[in-house]
Amino acid sequence: MTRPRLAPPDTGVTRSGGTGTIRLIRWAAPLLAAFWLLLSGHIDPLFVTFGVISVVLACVLAHRAGLSLEKGPTLGLVLRLPRYLLWLVKEVLVSAVTVTRQVWSPRPNLDPVVACTPSRGLSPLTQVVYANSITLTPGTLSLDLDDEHIEVHALDSAGVEDLGDGRVLRQVHRLEARR
């Protein structure tokens, strides 16, 4: 009787081909450093040291996560992202006002609901953007994500109905659209 061979234990760390990760780090490190410097506005030695440590840590984490340019965002997606973010900020503000009004109401009409919204046809990257957009919007939270749908918790059924009408999904499809 032969013994079955066991697969080696999963370390939980994926590795990319190497060259894509190196290209990502070469591209991302200066961009992250410039972004950090722009946001901090400090050029004191201590702050610059913290910035360098932050950029190195981000690059090490990207390498350990197996991120590479082959799997990353396309130039078209990056160019369409600012328009999407402006739309998302507007939606977050509108939702924040609605949730605040409902929570501070003398008789809040909160009826929490969990439902699924379709996410078919999206790449893994835009599927994550969609799930994070749902979570960033006050009153909704992405609970689970798979190839077909995203499970969403909402403070009331109106939050799920807004997702059900497909408006957010259309914006995400536009973000991903190849022209």
C-alpha positions in Angstrom: 0.0 0.0 0.0 1.4 3.4 -1.0 1.1 6.5 1.1 -0.5 9.5 -0.5 1.9 12.4 -1.1 1.0 15.5 0.7 1.4 18.9 -0.9 3.9 21.3 0.8 2.3 23.6 3.3 1.0 26.9 1.9 3.1 29.7 3.2 0.5 32.3 2.2 3.0 34.3 0.2 2.6 34.4 -3.6 5.5 35.3 -5.8 5.4 37.0 -9.1 7.8 36.4 -11.9 10.3 38.9 -10.4 10.9 41.2 -13.3 7.4 42.6 -13.0 7.8 43.2 -9.3 11.2 45.0 -9.9 9.6 47.1 -12.6 6.7 47.9 -10.2 9.1 49.0 -7.4 11.2 51.1 -9.8 8.0 52.8 -11.0 6.2 53.0 -7.7 9.1 54.0 -5.3 9.7 57.5 -6.9 6.0 58.0 -7.3 5.3 57.1 -3.7 8.2 59.3 -2.5 6.9 62.3 -4.5 3.3 61.7 -3.2 4.5 61.5 0.4 6.6 64.6 0.0 3.7 66.5 -1.5 1.3 65.5 1.2 3.7 66.0 4.1 5.3 69.2 2.9 8.2 68.7 5.3 11.9 68.4 4.3 13.3 68.0 7.8 15.8 65.1 8.0 13.5 63.2 10.5 10.5 63.5 8.2 12.4 62.6 5.1 13.7 59.5 7.0 10.2 58.5 7.9 9.2 59.0 4.3 12.0 56.8 3.0 11.1 54.1 5.5 7.5 54.3 4.5 8.3 53.9 0.8 10.7 51.0 1.4 8.1 49.3 3.6 5.4 49.8 0.9 7.7 48.3 -1.8 8.7 45.4 0.4 5.0 44.6 1.1 4.2 44.9 -2.7 7.0 42.4 -3.4 5.9 40.0 -0.7 2.3 40.3 -2.0 3.5 39.3 -5.4 2.3 42.5 -7.1 3.6 43.2 -10.5 3.0 45.5 -13.4 1.6 42.6 -15.5 -1.3 42.3 -13.1 -1.7 46.0 -12.2 -3.9 48.7 -13.5 -3.7 49.8 -17.2 -2.9 53.3 -18.2 -6.5 53.8 -19.4 -7.8 52.8 -16.0 -5.4 55.2 -14.2 -6.5 58.0 -16.5 -10.2 57.3 -15.9 -9.7 57.0 -12.1 -9.9 60.8 -11.2 -13.4 61.0 -12.8 -14.5 58.0 -11.0 -13.1 59.3 -7.7 -15.0 62.6 -8.1 -18.2 60.7 -8.7 -17.5 58.5 -5.7 -16.8 61.6 -3.5 -20.2 63.0 -4.5 -21.9 59.7 -3.7 -20.2 59.5 -0.3 -21.3 63.0 0.6 -24.9 62.4 -0.5 -25.0 59.1 1.4 -23.4 60.7 4.5 -26.1 63.4 4.6 -28.8 60.7 4.2 -27.3 58.5 7.0 -26.7 61.4 9.3 -30.3 62.6 8.9 -31.6 59.1 9.5 -29.5 58.4 12.5 -30.2 61.7 14.2 -33.9 61.5 13.4 -36.2 61.3 16.5 -37.6 58.1 15.1 -34.9 56.5 13.0 -36.3 54.1 10.4 -33.3 51.7 10.4 -33.9 48.2 9.2 -30.6 46.5 8.5 -30.4 44.2 5.6 -27.9 41.8 4.0 -28.2 41.2 0.3 -26.1 40.4 -2.7 -25.3 42.6 -5.6 -23.9 41.2 -8.9 -20.3 41.8 -9.9 -20.0 39.6 -13.0 -17.8 40.6 -15.8 -15.3 42.6 -13.7 -11.6 42.0 -13.5 -10.3 41.2 -10.0 -8.9 44.7 -9.7 -12.2 46.5 -10.6 -14.1 44.0 -8.5 -12.1 45.1 -5.5 -12.6 48.8 -6.5 -16.4 48.1 -6.6 -16.4 46.4 -3.1 -14.3 49.2 -1.6 -16.5 51.8 -3.1 -19.5 50.1 -1.5 -17.7 50.1 1.9 -16.6 53.7 1.6 -20.2 54.8 1.1 -21.8 55.5 4.5 -24.6 53.1 5.4 -23.2 50.1 3.3 -20.5 47.6 3.9 -19.1 44.8 1.7 -19.0 41.6 3.6 -17.9 39.0 1.1 -16.7 39.0 -2.5 -16.6 36.2 -5.1 -16.6 36.0 -8.9 -20.3 36.4 -9.2 -21.5 38.8 -6.5 -20.7 40.9 -3.5 -22.5 40.4 -0.2 -23.5 43.8 1.2 -24.8 44.9 4.6 -26.9 48.1 4.5 -28.6 50.2 7.2 -31.9 49.9 5.3 -33.2 48.3 2.1 -32.8 51.6 0.2 -29.0 51.2 0.3 -29.2 47.8 -1.3 -31.8 49.0 -3.8 -29.4 51.8 -4.9 -26.8 49.0 -5.7 -29.5 46.9 -7.3 -30.3 49.6 -9.9 -26.8 49.1 -11.3 -25.7 52.7 -11.2 -22.5 52.0 -9.2 -21.8 48.9 -11.3 -22.1 51.0 -14.5 -19.6 53.5 -13.1 -17.2 50.7 -12.3 -17.7 49.2 -15.8 -16.9 52.6 -17.3 -13.8 52.8 -15.2 -12.6 49.4 -16.6 -13.8 50.0 -20.2 -11.1 49.7 -22.8 -11.3 52.2 -25.5 
